[in-house]
Amino acid sequence: MLCVKVVPCAQIGGESYIASLSRMYPHIPLIASGGVNQQNASKFILAGAMALGVGRELIPAEAILHRQVDRIGELARRFVGFVKNGRDHLAARKARRMAIDE
């Protein structure tokens, strides 16, 4: 699958930029990267990103330095949860639209 990575996403408009791109190019899967964190991860998914690029927020330098495997694992679980929550909200929104159209 061909995807477009939008970088640095937060600096060029954040979730609203992803939403605009999604509306203009609904056939192109977008990956939001650059400035994605725990506070905005779900918002990027809700805006139309199919995936997230996460760096320092997922694997902090000090966690690597101190070999904090559990910390990195917990951060990964959180980000997976944010993506899942965003996708669940999108699915519920789609289901409501389909019920209204019937």
Kinemage of the C-alpha trace (Angstrom):
@kinemage 1
@onewidth
@group {chain A} dominant
@subgroup {mainchain}
@vectorlist {calphas} color= white
{ca met a 1} P 0.000 0.000 0.000
{ca leu a 2} L 1.294 3.423 -0.927
{ca cys a 3} L 1.003 6.016 1.860
{ca val a 4} L 2.074 9.630 2.221
{ca lys a 5} L 3.961 10.622 5.363
{ca val a 6} L 3.099 14.191 6.355
{ca val a 7} L 6.076 15.729 8.211
{ca pro a 8} L 6.360 17.858 10.372
{ca cys a 9} L 2.657 17.526 10.908
{ca ala a 10} L 2.219 19.546 14.103
{ca gln a 11} L 4.175 22.495 12.713
{ca ile a 12} L 2.197 22.738 9.461
{ca gly a 13} L -1.285 22.696 10.906
{ca gly a 14} L -1.678 19.558 12.985
{ca glu a 15} L -4.951 17.679 12.938
{ca ser a 16} L -6.735 20.334 10.870
{ca tyr a 17} L -4.115 20.007 8.123
{ca ile a 18} L -4.544 16.215 8.075
{ca ala a 19} L -8.333 16.680 7.944
{ca ser a 20} L -7.994 19.070 4.997
{ca leu a 21} L -5.692 16.712 3.113
{ca ser a 22} L -8.029 13.794 3.835
{ca arg a 23} L -10.985 15.658 2.407
{ca met a 24} L -9.069 16.737 -0.707
{ca tyr a 25} L -7.430 13.349 -1.302
{ca pro a 26} L -9.626 10.676 0.323
{ca his a 27} L -7.988 7.909 -1.729
{ca ile a 28} L -4.486 8.625 -0.346
{ca pro a 29} L -3.652 7.090 3.058
{ca leu a 30} L -1.837 9.601 5.279
{ca ile a 31} L 0.704 9.045 8.050
{ca ala a 32} L 0.896 11.915 10.545
{ca ser a 33} L 4.447 12.376 11.806
{ca gly a 34} L 6.339 15.103 13.593
{ca gly a 35} L 4.845 16.465 16.779
{ca val a 36} L 2.614 13.468 17.470
{ca asn a 37} L 2.271 12.890 21.211
{ca gln a 38} L -0.070 11.305 23.752
{ca gln a 39} L -2.285 14.388 23.841
{ca asn a 40} L -2.951 14.553 20.092
{ca ala a 41} L -2.493 10.985 18.788
{ca ser a 42} L -6.215 10.134 18.736
{ca lys a 43} L -7.009 13.513 17.190
{ca phe a 44} L -4.751 12.770 14.225
{ca ile a 45} L -6.531 9.446 13.654
{ca leu a 46} L -9.944 11.127 13.939
{ca ala a 47} L -8.773 13.765 11.460
{ca gly a 48} L -8.028 11.093 8.864
{ca ala a 49} L -4.503 9.780 9.434
{ca met a 50} L -4.335 6.031 8.903
{ca ala a 51} L -1.146 5.727 10.968
{ca leu a 52} L 1.190 7.759 13.155
{ca gly a 53} L 4.927 8.309 13.092
{ca val a 54} L 6.133 8.680 16.673
{ca gly a 55} L 9.754 9.198 17.744
{ca arg a 56} L 10.940 10.736 21.008
{ca glu a 57} L 7.493 10.496 22.555
{ca leu a 58} L 7.560 6.724 22.103
{ca ile a 59} L 11.218 6.001 22.826
{ca pro a 60} L 12.739 8.740 25.012
{ca ala a 61} L 16.537 8.961 24.973
{ca glu a 62} L 16.771 8.503 28.740
{ca ala a 63} L 14.702 5.315 28.534
{ca ile a 64} L 17.251 3.896 26.114
{ca leu a 65} L 20.170 5.137 28.207
{ca his a 66} L 18.780 3.554 31.379
{ca arg a 67} L 17.478 0.474 29.545
{ca gln a 68} L 13.909 1.091 30.693
{ca val a 69} L 12.265 -1.604 28.601
{ca asp a 70} L 9.092 -1.566 30.692
{ca arg a 71} L 8.720 2.193 30.227
{ca ile a 72} L 9.066 1.903 26.454
{ca gly a 73} L 6.586 -0.983 26.447
{ca glu a 74} L 4.068 1.060 28.429
{ca leu a 75} L 4.425 4.017 26.065
{ca ala a 76} L 3.898 1.693 23.094
{ca arg a 77} L 0.748 0.243 24.703
{ca arg a 78} L -0.574 3.762 25.281
{ca phe a 79} L -0.018 4.830 21.681
{ca val a 80} L -1.640 1.641 20.376
{ca gly a 81} L -4.586 2.423 22.654
{ca phe a 82} L -4.863 5.976 21.300
{ca val a 83} L -4.921 4.690 17.725
{ca lys a 84} L -7.495 2.027 18.621
{ca asn a 85} L -9.714 4.578 20.381
{ca gly a 86} L -9.525 6.899 17.388
{ca arg a 87} L -10.400 4.106 14.975
{ca asp a 88} L -13.260 2.924 17.220
{ca his a 89} L -14.695 6.458 17.244
{ca leu a 90} L -14.444 6.594 13.443
{ca ala a 91} L -16.222 3.242 13.121
{ca ala a 92} L -18.996 4.396 15.471
{ca arg a 93} L -19.357 7.643 13.532
{ca lys a 94} L -19.629 5.698 10.269
{ca ala a 95} L -22.210 3.324 11.771
{ca arg a 96} L -24.339 6.285 12.943
{ca arg a 97} L -24.208 7.816 9.447
{ca met a 98} L -25.248 4.520 7.859
{ca ala a 99} L -28.165 4.171 10.317
{ca ile a 100} L -29.339 7.700 9.491
{ca asp a 101} L -29.156 6.997 5.747
{ca glu a 102} L -31.363 3.896 6.064
